[in-house]
């Protein structure tokens, strides 16, 4: 599978920001729904004081990004800066031209808004970026105190939702939670991809024959593990392989043709990196360094940080 170019990743961030901005202006704002993170705070300020969402996104994120440049990976923060800038710009540009959809059913607005935001943010995350705010704060806290990123995001969003109940109808907060849940589900699907893989464990008395069949008839690699039966105490060879969902039926046929008594276990693999699947992060990073001299720029930035810390 070819490694996607760095330019393609930047395009994903920009297109994802555009889709999210359209979802916010089309479904979220017209129906007075909220959101999580800095976007939620910006929407609160807009509803209460009329402050532009696009401007507030940038203003609130300024101290967050300053801290991020000192604490996090330079490339990630730069891509997140692109995501924030694109989202803020597209929110401002699309507001006068995107038709506001005031639906009578708030549930539909929450669903459509959640789907569009989730799809857009999923593309941003696929591009190895973010739109700043809570994501950067969560990563900084994880580096300092080894906190869980998901838990940190949940706590921050819960605080924002709790504060919003003081100013808005609880119904709107409830529909916002539905929208955020849908957004999270769609985001995961887009970020991890719809072509999900399966991990398979095979316990067989004809391990060599099954291995050869998988290698040559399906074209997938196999790892041979050593096992032992708890009841029989007999030594067993356990085969492990990862396959695409479309290959699962064929794998079962191949295994049971070679060994009708084989024991097969199948479970979901949310992401598989390596040959035949997605490229490894190391391979992608080597391409970025080769095409854009990324290592040189990162070394320059680290050198400046070192000089500044010595001056202090």
Secondary structure, 3 states (H helix, E strand, C coil): CCCCCHHHHHHHHHHHHHHHHHHHHHHHCCCCCCCCHHHHHHHHHHHHHCCCHHHHHHHHHHHHHHHHHHHCCHHHHHHHHHHHHHHHHHHHHHHCCCCCCCCCCHHHHHHHHHHHHHHHHHHHHHCCCCCCCHHHHHHHHHHHHCCCHHHHHHHHHHHHHHHHCCCCCHHHHHHHHHHHHHHHHHHHHHHHCCCCEEEEEEEECCHHHHHHHHHHHHCCCCEEEEEECCCCCCEEEEEEEEEEHHHHHHHHHHHHHHCCCCEEEEEEECCCECCCCECCHHHHHHHHHHHHCHHHHHHHHHHHHHHHHHHC
